[in-house]
Amino acid sequence: MASTKRLYYVDVLNCIAIYFVLVLHTSQLAFLGNANDSNYITALILQTLCIPAVYIFFMNSGATLLDYRKKYSTKTFIIKRLKRVGVPFLVWSILYYLYDINHRAYPGPSMHPNPSFTDFINSFANNDINNLFWFFYSIIALYLFTPIISTLIDDHKKVLLAIVIASFVLTDLLNYISKLSGLKLMTSYITQPLLTSNFIGYFIMGYLIKEEFFSRKEENWLIVVGGLALLLSLINDLTLRKFIVLNNIGPFLYSVALYIIVKRSIAAINNKQNYQFKIFSLLSGTSLGIYILHPIFYEILDKYLFHVTPYDWPKFIQLMNNPYQIFLVPVITYVVLSILIILLKKSRFVRIILP
């Protein structure tokens, strides 16, 4: 079996990604507010800057898992993924379903005032327990596809690139053209299940970047194009999305550019100072736990720090315009939950449900 060299940039990207998730969920004013809100544009910009959040997780998963055959068998791969994601997904779906009976948090959990076994099964099948768990449904689909595409990594990397291009065309590009032209080009038959999910391109791209499939010059072009996509999206935010040509620019190119920049930066620091990024390695291990727990912690902060809950929706919308809610809550959440999860994971049981 091949030895595994720790990818420091993956640890750093995991930390960035989960913090982006926290910011995305405190800047929901971008979807629920309007131009009259003082922090509306700020929320739009934060949504644009932090949109790579979960896509980075998909890319990191591809980078670390697509070559699993070099380390262990497919049976071992499936067992490991089941323990890592399947068990927490099921356990926390049950716990959130119980939580949803008497609590309301935003974003994420859906209320279930009339609980039953049938309602749980229907809700679980349709991501109607905690809609932020869409990540689990998507990553499990990618895991199921991994044994197939992993056979391509040695001699068919160009085929993998072709899948990435097809995914980009059928999601980001086709969606952009569809919205720009007014034609109804996007259908569920195109995006799923043809390529397993809309996120297969991220998954494979993470692996190709790790393997340095692209030349330095090609990576530079990816950074430039991704930076341009980001710039146009920011202009779109600043102009309150008035120009249709700037609307619906997909996140793929920006996410790839950010991924490459961070990877390069970490490599440069490590080569110059031999820095081991141990703090990021430690914090990286809390990312999934933070993703799972943060809606509950947000509800606690909203209730006891700001004295507002989603039960009073008009006031809750006002809270979304509060700069402390937008900027401070993600920081508090990241610090507190990181420490809490590190301490809790000393328990073997907790490590099972918060791996």
N, C-alpha and C positions, 0 to 999 in steps of 0.2 A: 504493500500500500504506500502511496505517495505521502510524504510528510506535508503538513499544512503550515504555510507561512502566514502569520497574522497580517491581515490587510488593515493597516492603521487608518487609512482613509475611509474604510467602511465604518469603523467605529465613529469617526468624526461625523460622517454623513448621517449615521443613525441619530446622533445627538441633534444635528441640525434639523433633520426631518421631523423628529418628534416635537421640537420647539416650534417649527413651522405649523404643525398640526394644531398646537395650542393657540397660536396666533390666528390661524384661520377660523377657529371656533370662538374667538372673542371679537372678531371683526365681521360678524354676521350682519351688521348694519348695512353692508354692501348689498345685501339681498332684501332686507326688510325695511330699510330707511329710504330716504329720498334726498334730493339736492338741497333741501332746506335744513337738513341736519348739519351741524357745524363740523362733524367728523366723517361725513359721508365719503368725501374724496379720499380721506385718509384710509378709511376702511377698504375702498376700492383698490388703492395702491397696495395695501397689505395683502389683500387677496391675490393680487398679481404677483407680488414678490415671493409669497410663501406657497404658491400653488404647486411647486414640485414636491411638497411634503411626502405624500404617500407614494408618489412615483419614484422617489429616491429609495424607499423601502423595496419596491419591486426591482429596481436596478441592483440594489445590494443583494437581494435574494438570487438574482440571476448570476451575479458575479461570484457568489460563494457556493451555489448549488448546482449549476448547470454541468459542471465537470465532476459530479459526485462519484461517477463510475471509477475514477482514479483513486478513490479513497475507500469506498465500500460498495456493497451490492445494492441492487434495486430494492430488495426486501428490507435491508437495513435503512435505506433512504426513506421508505414509506413509514417504517416504524418510528424513525426519528422525527419525521414531519408530523405524524399523528400525535406524538407526545408533545412536540413543541407548539403546535397550533391547534390540532383537532381537539385535544382534551380541554385546553383553556377556552376555546370557542364554545364548546358545549356547556361547560360548567358556568361560564359567565353569561351565556344566553339564558340559562335557567335562573341564575341569581338576578339578572336584570329584569327578567319577566316578573319575578316576585317583587322586586324593587318598584317596577312600573305600576303595580296595583295601587300603591298609595302615594307615589312620588311623581313629580313632574320636573324634569330637568331639560335644559336646552343648550346646545343641540344634542341629539342622539336618542335617548330613551322615548319610547312611545307608551302612552298610558293604556292599561288593560283593566278597566273597572269591573269587567265580568270574566274573571279568569276561569279557564277550564283546560283540560288536557287537549281537547280538540283545538281550542283557540291557540294554545301554545304551539302545537304542531303546525298549524296554518301560519302563525306569526313567524316561527322559526324558518319555515320554507320560503317565506317571502320577505325576509329581512325587516320585520315589523316589530322587533323587540328593542333593538338599539340600532338605528339605521347607520350609525358610524361603523358598525360591524360589516358593512359592505366590503371592507378590506379583507376580512376572513374568507368570504365567499369567493372573492377574486383570487386571492393567493392560493387557496385550495385548488381552484381550477388550474392555475399555473403549475402547481405541484403535480397534479394528475397528468399534465402534458409533458412534464420534464423528462420522464424516462424515454419518451419518443424523440424529442429534439436533442436530448443529450447524445444520441448516437451520431449527431452531425458535427460534433465539436472538433474532431481530429482532422477530417479531410474535407469537410463541407462547410467551412465558415462562411463562404460566399452565399450558400443557401440560407444560412442564418441571417445574413444581411438582407437577403431578398425578402425574408419574412418580416424583418423590421420595416423595410420600405413599404411592403404591402400593408402592414398594420398602420403606418403613418398615413398612407394614401387613403385608406378606408375609414380612418377616424378623423384625425386633425384636418387633413387637406380636403377631404370630401365634405366634411362638416362646414368648413370655411366657404367652399364654393357654393354649397347648398344655401347657406344663409345669405351670401353675397348676391346670388342670382335669384333667390326666391323660389327655386325649384326644390321639390321634396326628394332629395337624393338619398337621404339617410333613412335606412330601415333596419329593424332589428335583425332581419335576415342577412344583412351584410356584416354587421359588427359581431353578432353572436349567433351560432357557435362556430362560425367559419374559422376564426383564429383563436378559439378558446375564450378569449375575452379581449377587451380593448387594450389590455395592458401587456400583451405578449411582447410588443416592441420594446417596452422598457426593460422587461425581464432579460431579453436577449442582448439588448444594448449594453446593459451592465456587464455582462460577460465579455462581450467584444472589447469594451474599453479596458477591462481588467487584463485581457490577453494582448493588449496593444495591437489590435487588428488594424487600426488606422495609423497611417503615418503621422508624423508630427505636423506636417503641412495640412493634412486632412482634418486632424483635430483642431488646428487653428481655424480652419474654415467653419467647422461645426460651432466653435466658440463665437465666431463673428456672426454667423447666421442666427444663433441662439440669442446673442446679445441684441441683435436687431429686432428679433421677435419680441423680446422683453421691452425694448425701447418703444416700439409701436404700441404695445399693450399699455404702457405707462402713459403715453400720449392720449390713448383712448380713455384712460381713467381721468386724466386732467381735463379733457374736453367733454366729460360726462357722457361718453359713448355716443356722441352725435354723428360720427362719421362711420357709415356702414362698412367702409373698406378696412377699418381698424377693428371692427367687431369680430368676435369668435376666432381670434388667433389662438390656435391650440397650444398647450403647454409643453409638447414634446421637445421641441428644439431648444427652448430655454432650459428645460430640465437637464437635457444632455450637456449643454454648455456649462451649467453650474456644476454638474457631476465631474466633468473633465477638469475644470478649474480647481475644485477642491482636491481632487486626486493629485494633480500636479503640485499644488501648494504643499500638501502633506509630504509628498515625496521629496520636495526641495528642502523642507525643514529637517526631515529625517536624515537626508544625505549630508546636510551641512553640520547638524548638531547631534546626530544620532539620538534624537528625542524619541522616547518610546510611547508617548501618548497614553500613559497608563490611566490617567483620570478619565479619558474618553472611553477607554476600554471598559472601565467600571460603569460609567454612566450609560454607555451603549446598551448594557445588559438590562437597563431599567425601561427601555423605550416601549416595549410591548406592554409592560405593566402600566406605564403612564397612559398609553393609548386606551387601555381598558378602563382605568379608574378615573380618568380626568372628568367625565361628565358628572360623576357623583361629587367630586371635589369642587367643581364649578358651582353645583347647586348649593353646597355648603357655604362657599364664599359669597354667592349672590344673596343668600338668606341672612347670614350673620355679619357680613362686612358691609353690604349695600342695602340690606333689609328689603330686598325685592325678590320675588319669585315669578316664574312664568304663569302662575295662576292669575296674576294681575298683569295681563299682557300689555296694555298701554304703558304702564310704568316700566315694564321690562324692556320695551322698545326704547324708552328714554335712557335706561341703563346702558343699552348698547352704544349709545352716543357719548357715554362717559369715558374720557381718556384713561382714567384709572382702570376701568374695566378692560379697555382695549389693550393697554400696554402693561399694566401692573399684574393683572391676574395670571397671564402666562408665566411670568417670572416666578411669582409665588408658587404657582402650581408645579412648575418644573423643579424648583428647589425642594419643596416639601415632599412631593411624591418620590423624587429620586432618593432622598434620604430614607423615607419610609420603606420604599421597596427594597433598598439595599439591606436594611435591617430585617425586614420580614423574610427575605430570601435566605436568611440563615436557617429557617425552618425548611425541612425537606418537603413537607406538605405544600407550603406556599410556593416552592420552586416548581411544583407540578402545575399549579393553576396560574402562576405568574412567572413563566420561564424567562 
